[in-house]
Amino acid sequence: MADVKYYLSRGTIFLSLYINKQDTVRYSVKEKIEKKHWDAKKFRAKYSCKNANSINTLLDDLSSFVKKIRIDYKIKGLVFN
C-alpha cells in the first residue's frame, strides 16, 4: 500500500510516497516553514504558524489526491501498491 508522509528539509516541506520498499517518490510541495512550527510526528504544521491552516489543508488535499489515484489504478487493474 502506498504510504504518504511529509517531512521538512532545509525549511521546505516534502511529500514522500512510499510505494514499496524499493520505490520512493519525493516531491517538494513548494511550501516553506520554520522547523519550530513543524510537527514531525503528525507530519503537519503546528498552529503556532500563522498559515498552518492553509499548509495543512494543502497536505490533506495532496494525500487525498494520491489515495484517489491509487484507487483509480486498482479499479483499472494496474499495479500501484
N, C-alpha and C positions, 0 to 999 in steps of 0.2 A: 504494500500500500504506500502511496506517495505521502510523504510527511513534510508539511510546510512549517518552517521555523524562520525566525528573523534574528539577526544579530547586528551588532554595532561594530564598525571598523573605521577608525580614524574619524569618528563623528558622523559617518554615513550609515544609514540603515540598509542592510542587505537581506534579501529573501534567499533562503536555502531550500531547495526542493530535493529531498532525498527520495529518488525513485527506487533504488535498491542499493545494496552495499557498494556496488561499483560505480553507480551513476548518481552524480550530484550536480544540480544546476544552481548557480549563484547569480543573483541579479540585483543590481543597485536599484532601490526604489526612488532614488534621487531626492531623498529627504535627509536633512542633517539635524542632529540633536546632540546636546551635550551629554556626556557619559552619566553625569549626576541625575539626569532626567530619564534615563533608560532603565527599565526593569528587565534584567537578563533572565530571570526565572519565568516571567509571564510573556516575554518577547513583545513588550508593548512600552509605549511612552508613559512615564509617570504623570500624574495630573498636576505635578508641580511645574510642568512645562506649559507655557501659555497656549500652544497649539496642539496639545496632546490629543484632544478630541478628534481633530481632523487627521492627524497622523494615524491614530488607532483605527479610525473608520477606513482609511486607505488600506491599512494592513488587513483588516477584516474583509474588505472587498477583494483584495488580491487572493486571500485564502479561499474565498467563495468561488472565485473565477477558476482557480486551479482544481477545486473539487468538481466544478461543473464540467471542465474539460475531461477530467478523469472519468466521470460518469458517461460522457459522450463517447469516449474511447471504448468503454466497457460495452455500451449498447451496440456499437458497431463491430464488436468482436476484435478490436485492436488491443495490443498489449500496452498497458500503462499501469504498472504495479501500484 
